[in-house]
Amino acid sequence: MTTPTALIAEDEPLLAEGLKADLQVLWPELQVVAVVGDGPAAVTQALAWSPDVLFLDVRMPGITGIEAAAELAEEWPDGRPLPLVVFVTAYDEYALRAFDLAAVDYVLKPVRPDRLGQACERLRAALAARREASGLHPPAELDATLAQLRRLLERNSGAGAAPLTVIQASAGNAIHMVPVGDVLYFEAADKYVRVITADREHLIRTSLRELLPRLDDQRFWQVHRSTVVRADAIAAAHRDEAGKVTLTLRGHPDRLAVSRLYSQRFKAM
């Protein structure tokens, strides 16, 4: 039987070491392959090691544990089962009691051995079920994981500010006032966001994370961690034989990739 593996992402070294020590007692056969201290490192090392389980602190430098899990869901190679995720958090608003599915679990800080032991038992059972299914995640499990991550991202978005009606994009000494209704899509580009309209492109110095709460989520749909598209600018969604979804736009040649995290949105009514 393959030895189960785990990655711990926790920005407080003493807490990380404590969690690792508790796991050695509660789940001796679990091999912790990496311990990292920030969100981007969690993504990089998880892609490198392909662990069976991720223990992710919710509030970490760089990106949150929730954002790291979502990024991994998008970047994870086809044919490999996604890691099972346990969020570790001191903030009860992130508790996952609303989700009765085994794909994602949580433990609160300070981590109690009895609660961690319950999480370990659920993880053992989920990994055993995967082994019986020839090592691949069943479609229902994958759909449940992606649905939970989408809902957690929505809860963590900081929504509530008044929706933007105009984008102010500087170009040299000018500031262009771009009506939000003219924007076909937004795309993250390093420290900027590309603002694409039917006839030109603008750059704004903000992050997509900061921009998202200011957009009407009924009108603008996130379809990838780096892309938000105006829903009524979408002409069609095309699904290839591998299940990957690509969008075509009305009156514009660009094609937009949809990540697996958001592909569920594009189903016939």
C-alpha positions, 0 to 999 in steps of 0.5 A: 500500500502506498504511503500517504503524504501531506504538505503543511502550509502555516506561517507560524513555525511553532504551530507548523511544527506542533501540527506535524508532531501531532500528526506523527502521533495520530497518523504515524504512517502519514509522511509530511513531505514539505512544510511551507510558510506562505500561500504561493509556496504552498501552491508551488510545493504541492504541484512539485510533490503531489501530496495526498493531503494539504493542511492549509492555514487560511490566513497566510502571506501572499495568498490565503489558504482558500485561494491557494486551494483554488489555484491548485484546483485550476493548475492540477494536472489531469489524471491525478486526484486532487489533494484532500484539503484541511483548512487550519484557522483561528477564525470561526467564520471560515468554519466549514460546518455548512458543508456536509461533504467529506472533500474538505475539512477544517480544524480550528486553532489552537488545534485540539488533538481530538478534533485533528484525530477526527479529521485524520479518520475522515481523510483515511476513509476518503483515501481508502475510497480512492484506492478502491476507485483505482486511485482517481477521484470520483466525479461526485467528489471532485464536483463537491470539492470545486463547489466548496471552494467556489463558495468559500471564495465568495465568502472570502471576497469582501463583497459589499462595496458599491459596484463600479460603473466606470473604470478610470484607466490612465494612459500617459497624461490622460485618464480614460473613463471606461464605462463598465458596460463596455468591458468585455473582460478583465484579465490579471497581468502581473501587477496590473489588470488588462481591461478589454473592450471591443476596440481597445485595451487599457491597463489599470494598476490594481489586482483582480482580487481588489477589483472583484468585490466592486463588480456586479457578480450577476453581470461579471463572471469569474471563469478563471483565477485570472479572468472575469468576463461580462456574461452577456458578451459571451457568444458560446461556451465550447467543451472539447473531448477532454472536458475543457471549456473555451469561451467565444465572445460577441464581435471579438476574436479573443477566446477565453479558457475556463478553469475546472473550478468554474466550468460548472457554470456552463451547463445547458438550461 
